[in-house]
Amino acid sequence: MDLTITMTKHLKPKPDDSELNFGTIFTDHMFNLDYHPDQRWHNARIEPYHCIEMDPATMVLHYGQAIFEGLKAFKTSSGGIQLFRPMENIRRMNRSAHALCMKQMDENLFLESLKALIRIEKDWVPGAPGTSLYIRPTCIAMDPFLGVRSSYTFRFFIILSPVGAYYSEGFNPIKIWVTKDHVRAVRGGLGEAKTPGNYAASLYAAQKAHEAGYTQVLWLDGVELKYVEEVGSMNIFFVINDEIITPILNGSILPGITRDSVIELGKKWGMKVTERKISIDEIIEAHSSRKLQEIFGTGTAAVVSPVGELKYDDKIITVGDGQAGPVAHKFFDAITDIQYGRSKDPFGWIVPV
Ligand SMILES: *Cc1c(COP(=O)(O)O)cnc(C)c1O
């Protein structure tokens, strides 16, 4: 497929690396691609970043037929730019497309379009420690129609946003709130797809957690409200008695790429890593018997997020000494060292741009 490139005539001023936070600044260009049943995917183009004009009846606005991804490009000390496991994001987006009756994309076209966009925006990849270029591929239903069915037309786009160091003031433990009043997803639903509806479903509980002084919600399974699923927009790990445990993928948990990287690294290091069902009662019990050493979340944004405190019913438990533990630290360092090219990549996770 041909890629048309239209360069902007008005370059935006670039922010200073020290001013970056998350998701507020977007680069000069974006990638766009359209789907029509007759032409299939067509009109691949890199254009100046612009608003998408749409009919108020556009289906994505009414029925939420949309999917997205999140990954990052990193600048190495020699000035190169590299991606971390991008094929995993591309494949996951295609699985999300399948789950929402949307159109899958050619994996190579996706990767090559992304690389072409990043090459044009190479000066937007920040270089200060911990900073990166966040990449947001998105696909939305475009038919102007108020009946409920799958859309016939879609728009795929990629936008880029330079983001700051997540831990500029140290590796901060978060406080999490276990809810029994709300659920994020259930088996048979869309929990394992990266789709906006899952986030819409999480807002109310997240707001209640914030009001109670907690950073994120820990979701339990939607059927028995017993087994741990994930936390906010991260997967979750427990270190109990030197064993690293994470909930097994059951159809309602998002299969995180950082989660998979932690599992692979832990196994390579000879740690005992187990994917299985784990109940909230088991965690409370492990804490009482002093076997609960660490809890941490994993996701592209923070990589690893240590949990210092957990509230469940009327119980508030402090994890370890409330500070980041050594296991969380070791995974954070190992993954970020690979991402920024500071250490060798024995897994083939890095794709140069
Ligand atoms: C994206 C996401 C994650 C983390 O996935 P990564 O691939 O590690 O970034 C975890 N949970 C939810 C709900 C997510 O949307």
The ligand as a Gaussian input file, in Angstrom:
#p B3LYP/6-31G(d) Opt

LIG

0 1
 C       -3.138000      -1.634000      28.781000
 C       -3.664000      -2.256000      30.032000
 C       -2.840000      -2.977000      30.912000
 C       -1.339000      -3.074000      30.775000
 O       -0.900000      -3.593000      29.572000
 P        0.579000      -3.330000      29.044000
 O        0.612000      -4.024000      27.747000
 O        1.509000      -3.898000      30.043000
 O        0.709000      -1.839000      28.933000
 C       -3.429000      -3.590000      32.014000
 N       -4.745000      -3.478000      32.247000
 C       -5.574000      -2.785000      31.425000
 C       -7.017000      -2.704000      31.736000
 C       -5.052000      -2.148000      30.301000
 O       -5.877000      -1.448000      29.499000

